[in-house]
């Protein structure tokens, strides 16, 4: 009887373990599987002072840091064919070192990688506890999405010309350093308005913008931008400014008369067949979307945005952007007599390729010549300068790999 009882207990334990394995993952109150994870603060994010586990939790729960507005998906989800490649033979060299895909994923703390080539998913991998339903922060990737909305507003006739002065639509900036700056100059970050972007410096303009966002007072960020001094004549100097993109968001809101998230839903999220709603930080409860950061999206939906860029801003037979917009938006510009590798809130890379890029290692990369789209999430320890493998070299190596 003792042996039989012991055997029965072991089988009961096995059965219990099997049932637990088959049980669904416990979900938060809103159905999001990560919703109850402990997270850090937004200051700790920008300081780069989060332990790896809490950092990852925070990056997939940024909607808990600030009030948000939802970007609604449509009724239909676009399906992307899956034709996976093992990619075990992918290798490249940079800085006199040889790397493979396993190195890049490990050394760069990649938390999600999706590669689409010729319209089909060739590689899809989730790491650090993420899965296909995880939403991950965009950081400055959303700058490129906001830039696309300006193109859509021009196509819709809501902005008459890209060379219009912004005060035509945002009269609050009359008499400030932005008086005389055009929409085009705003998109190129060539306003000539002074700005310091250092993420980890508490005295930088970027951190002053963050503190204004933390205060959650209506228009506090726009007030900060309106008080900045001029450093150069508009169009004569390039200077990367996250705050500038918040003005771009205010421009979109002003010309559409609607929340930016709603316009994004109408122009891209619904017609592209995104599979999930997204969330977007607000500068105050019910206020303006933080157009430079704070969009939280699934990996496949980031990739769908990349496919939209690859297709030249066309969805089906609908031209969302003006003719030639993507070529202008994704190519270098001459500013003050100097070639600048920046377009309209997009980064030109090798050949005709370009990318939307966010700190900590977020990318939506497009190579039109190889019909290649790469969406990549990462959780690098500091905002910049802590990638293990040169990401530009990695993306160029992917272009070469699929150029067969």
C-alpha positions in Angstrom: 0.0 0.0 0.0 2.9 2.4 0.8 4.4 1.8 -2.6 1.0 2.2 -4.4 0.3 5.4 -2.4 3.7 6.9 -3.3 3.2 6.1 -7.0 -0.2 7.7 -6.9 1.2 10.8 -5.4 3.9 11.0 -8.0 1.3 10.7 -10.8 -0.8 13.3 -9.2 2.2 15.7 -9.1 2.9 15.0 -12.8 -0.8 15.6 -13.7 -0.8 18.9 -11.7 2.4 20.0 -13.5 0.9 19.2 -16.9 -2.3 21.2 -16.1 -0.3 24.2 -15.0 1.7 24.1 -18.3 -1.6 24.1 -20.2 -3.1 26.9 -18.2 -3.2 30.4 -19.7 -0.7 33.0 -18.4 -2.3 35.1 -15.7 -3.3 38.5 -17.2 -3.6 41.9 -15.7 -6.9 43.6 -15.2 -6.9 44.9 -18.8 -5.9 41.6 -20.3 -2.3 42.5 -20.9 0.0 39.8 -19.6 2.7 42.2 -18.4 0.4 44.6 -16.7 1.2 43.7 -13.1 5.0 43.6 -13.4 7.0 46.0 -11.2 8.4 48.9 -13.1 10.8 51.9 -12.5 10.3 55.6 -12.9 10.8 57.7 -16.1 13.7 59.6 -14.5 15.4 56.2 -13.9 14.8 55.3 -17.5 16.6 58.4 -18.9 19.3 58.2 -16.2 20.0 54.6 -17.3 19.8 53.5 -13.7 17.5 50.5 -13.8 18.4 46.9 -13.2 17.9 44.8 -16.3 14.8 43.0 -15.2 13.0 46.2 -14.0 14.2 48.0 -17.1 12.6 45.4 -19.4 9.4 45.5 -17.4 9.3 49.3 -17.7 9.9 49.3 -21.4 6.9 47.1 -22.0 4.7 49.0 -19.6 5.4 52.6 -20.4 1.7 53.3 -20.6 1.8 53.2 -16.8 4.3 56.1 -16.6 2.0 58.8 -18.0 -1.6 59.3 -19.1 -2.1 58.0 -22.6 -4.5 58.1 -25.5 -5.3 55.0 -27.5 -4.5 54.6 -31.2 -7.4 52.4 -32.4 -6.8 49.6 -34.9 -9.4 48.8 -37.5 -11.8 45.9 -37.9 -9.5 43.9 -40.1 -5.9 42.7 -39.5 -3.5 42.4 -42.4 -1.8 39.1 -42.5 1.9 38.8 -43.3 3.0 35.5 -44.9 5.6 33.6 -42.9 8.5 31.9 -44.7 11.2 31.6 -42.0 14.9 31.2 -42.7 17.2 29.7 -40.1 19.8 32.4 -40.7 22.4 30.2 -39.0 24.8 31.2 -41.8 24.5 34.9 -41.1 27.9 36.4 -40.2 29.6 39.7 -40.7 32.6 41.6 -39.6 32.9 45.1 -38.1 35.7 46.7 -36.0 37.9 43.8 -37.0 35.6 41.4 -35.1 33.3 38.6 -36.5 29.7 38.4 -35.3 26.7 36.1 -36.0 23.1 36.7 -35.2 23.4 35.1 -31.7 26.1 37.6 -30.8 23.9 40.6 -31.9 20.9 39.4 -30.0 22.9 38.8 -26.8 25.4 41.6 -26.8 22.8 44.3 -27.7 20.2 43.1 -25.3 17.7 42.7 -28.2 14.2 41.9 -26.9 12.5 41.4 -30.2 13.7 41.1 -33.8 11.4 40.8 -36.9 12.8 40.6 -40.4 10.5 40.9 -43.5 11.9 40.5 -46.9 9.9 40.5 -50.2 6.7 40.7 -48.2 7.2 37.7 -46.0 8.5 37.2 -42.4 11.9 35.6 -42.7 12.9 35.8 -39.0 10.9 36.5 -35.8 12.3 36.2 -32.3 11.1 37.4 -28.9 13.5 37.6 -25.9 13.6 38.8 -22.3 10.1 37.6 -21.6 8.4 39.3 -24.5 6.0 37.7 -27.0 3.9 38.7 -30.0 1.3 40.4 -27.8 3.9 42.5 -26.0 3.8 46.3 -26.5 7.2 48.0 -26.4 8.3 51.6 -26.2 9.1 53.5 -29.4 11.2 56.4 -28.0 12.2 58.4 -31.1 10.9 55.9 -33.6 7.6 57.7 -33.1 9.2 60.9 -34.4 9.2 59.3 -37.8 5.5 58.4 -37.5 4.7 62.0 -36.5 6.6 63.2 -39.6 4.5 60.9 -41.8 1.4 62.5 -40.4 2.6 65.9 -41.6 2.9 64.4 -45.0 -0.6 63.1 -44.7 -1.9 66.5 -43.7 -0.3 68.1 -46.7 -1.8 65.4 -48.9 -5.2 66.1 -47.3 -4.8 69.8 -48.0 -4.7 70.7 -44.3 -1.2 72.2 -44.7 -1.0 74.2 -47.9 2.8 74.0 -48.3 5.7 72.4 -46.6 7.4 75.8 -46.9 4.7 77.6 -45.0 5.9 79.3 -41.8 4.7 77.3 -38.8 3.1 80.4 -37.2 0.5 80.2 -40.0 -0.9 77.2 -38.1 0.6 77.8 -34.7 0.2 81.5 -34.0 1.3 81.0 -30.4 4.9 80.9 -31.7 4.7 84.4 -33.2 7.4 86.6 -31.7 9.5 83.6 -30.5 12.6 82.0 -31.9 10.3 79.9 -34.0 8.9 82.9 -35.8 10.2 82.5 -39.4 10.7 78.7 -39.2 9.0 76.7 -41.9 7.3 73.3 -41.7 10.2 71.9 -43.8 12.8 73.3 -41.4 11.0 71.9 -38.4 11.0 68.4 -40.0 14.7 68.6 -40.8 15.6 69.9 -37.3 17.0 73.0 -38.9 15.1 75.6 -37.0 18.2 77.4 -35.7 16.6 77.4 -32.2 19.0 76.5 -29.4 18.6 73.0 -27.8 20.8 70.5 -25.8 19.8 66.9 -26.2 21.9 65.1 -23.6 19.6 62.5 -22.0 21.5 61.9 -18.8 22.3 65.5 -18.0 19.7 66.9 -15.6 20.4 70.4 -16.8 19.9 69.7 -20.5 16.9 71.0 -22.4 15.9 67.4 -23.0 15.6 66.8 -19.3 13.8 70.1 -18.8 11.3 68.8 -21.4 11.0 65.6 -19.4 10.4 67.5 -16.2 7.7 69.6 -18.0 6.1 66.3 -19.0 6.3 64.9 -15.5 4.5 68.1 -14.3 1.6 67.2 -16.5 0.5 70.8 -16.9 -1.3 71.6 -20.2 1.1 73.2 -22.8 4.1 73.1 -20.4 6.3 71.6 -23.1 5.2 74.1 -25.7 5.8 76.9 -23.2 9.3 75.6 -22.8 9.9 75.5 -26.5 8.5 79.0 -27.0 11.0 80.4 -24.4 14.1 79.0 -26.2 16.6 81.4 -27.7 17.7 81.4 -31.4 21.2 80.1 -32.0 21.3 80.5 -35.8 19.1 81.7 -38.7 16.4 79.2 -39.7 17.7 76.6 -42.2 21.4 77.3 -41.6 22.2 74.8 -38.8 21.2 71.2 -38.0 20.7 70.4 -34.3 18.8 67.3 -33.1 16.0 68.4 -30.9 13.4 66.1 -29.3 11.4 69.1 -28.2 11.1 70.2 -31.8 9.0 67.1 -32.6 6.5 68.0 -29.9 5.9 71.2 -32.0 5.3 69.0 -35.0 2.7 67.1 -33.0 1.0 70.4 -32.1 1.0 71.3 -35.8 -0.8 68.1 -36.7 -3.3 68.6 -33.9 -3.9 72.2 -35.0 -4.5 71.6 -38.7 -6.6 68.5 -38.2 -8.6 69.8 -35.2 -8.3 66.3 -33.7 -6.1 64.4 -31.3 -2.9 63.2 -33.1 -3.7 59.6 -32.0 -7.1 59.8 -33.8 -5.5 61.1 -37.0 -2.9 58.3 -36.8 -5.6 55.8 -36.4 -7.5 57.1 -39.4 -4.5 57.5 -41.7 -2.4 54.4 -40.7 -3.4 52.2 -37.9 -6.8 51.1 -39.2 -6.1 51.0 -43.0 -2.7 49.2 -42.5 -4.5 46.5 -40.6 -2.6 46.8 -37.4 -3.3 43.8 -35.1 -3.3 45.8 -31.8 -4.3 49.1 -30.4 -1.4 51.3 -29.4 -1.0 53.7 -26.5 0.6 57.2 -26.7 1.9 59.4 -23.9 0.1 62.7 -23.2 1.7 65.9 -22.0 -1.3 66.3 -19.5 -4.5 64.5 -18.8 -6.6 64.7 -22.0 -3.8 66.8 -23.6 -1.4 66.7 -26.5 0.4 63.5 -27.5 4.1 63.6 -26.8 5.0 63.4 -30.5 8.7 62.6 -29.9 8.3 59.5 -27.7 5.9 57.3 -25.7 4.1 55.3 -28.4 3.8 51.7 -27.2 3.3 49.1 -30.1 3.7 45.4 -30.8 6.6 44.2 -32.9 4.6 43.2 -35.9 2.8 46.5 -36.0 6.1 48.4 -36.0 7.0 46.2 -38.9 3.7 47.0 -40.7 4.7 50.7 -40.4 8.0 49.8 -42.0 6.1 48.1 -44.8 4.1 51.3 -45.3 7.4 53.3 -45.7 8.7 50.6 -48.0 5.6 50.9 -50.2 6.2 54.7 -50.5 3.3 55.7 -48.3 0.7 53.8 -50.3 -2.0 51.6 -48.7 -3.8 49.5 -51.3 -4.6 52.0 -54.0 -4.7 54.9 -51.5 -1.8 57.4 -51.7 -1.5 58.6 -48.1 1.5 60.9 -48.7 2.3 63.4 -51.5 4.0 62.1 -54.5 7.8 61.9 -53.9 7.4 62.4 -50.2 9.2 59.3 -49.1 12.3 60.0 -51.3 12.5 63.5 -49.8 11.9 62.3 -46.3 14.5 59.5 -46.4 17.5 61.2 -48.1 20.2 63.5 -46.7 19.8 67.3 -46.8 22.2 70.2 -47.3 21.9 72.5 -44.4 24.3 75.5 -44.1 26.3 74.1 -46.9 26.9 70.8 -45.2 25.5 67.4 -46.0 23.4 66.1 -43.1 22.4 62.5 -42.8 18.9 63.3 -41.8 15.7 63.7 -43.8 12.2 64.5 -42.5 12.5 62.9 -39.0 14.1 59.8 -40.6 17.8 58.7 -40.7 19.3 57.9 -44.1 21.7 54.9 -43.9 23.6 52.9 -46.5 22.6 53.1 -50.1 18.9 54.0 -50.3 18.1 52.5 -46.9 16.8 54.5 -44.0 15.5 54.0 -40.5 13.4 55.3 -37.7 15.6 55.1 -34.6 15.0 55.4 -30.9 17.4 55.4 -27.9 18.2 52.2 -26.1 18.3 50.4 -29.4 14.8 50.7 -31.1 14.7 50.5 -34.9 12.4 50.3 -37.9 14.8 49.9 -40.8 13.8 49.9 -44.5 15.9 48.9 -47.5 13.9 49.5 -50.7 16.5 47.8 -52.9 16.2 44.5 -51.0 12.5 44.9 -50.2 13.7 44.6 -46.6 12.1 45.7 -43.3 13.6 45.1 -39.9 11.8 45.9 -36.6 14.0 45.6 -33.6 13.5 46.3 -29.9 16.4 46.5 -27.4 17.0 47.2 -23.7 20.5 48.6 -23.6 21.6 49.9 -20.2 22.0 53.6 -21.2 20.1 55.8 -23.7 23.1 55.9 -26.0 26.6 54.5 -26.4 26.1 51.1 -24.8 25.3 48.9 -27.9 27.6 45.9 -28.0 27.6 45.6 -31.8 27.5 48.5 -34.2 23.8 48.5 -35.2 24.4 50.3 -38.5 26.9 47.6 -39.4 24.4 44.9 -38.4 21.7 46.4 -40.6 24.0 46.8 -43.5 25.1 43.2 -43.1 21.4 42.2 -43.2 21.0 44.1 -46.5 24.0 42.2 -47.9 22.6 38.9 -46.6 19.3 39.3 -48.4 21.0 40.7 -51.6 21.2 37.2 -53.0 
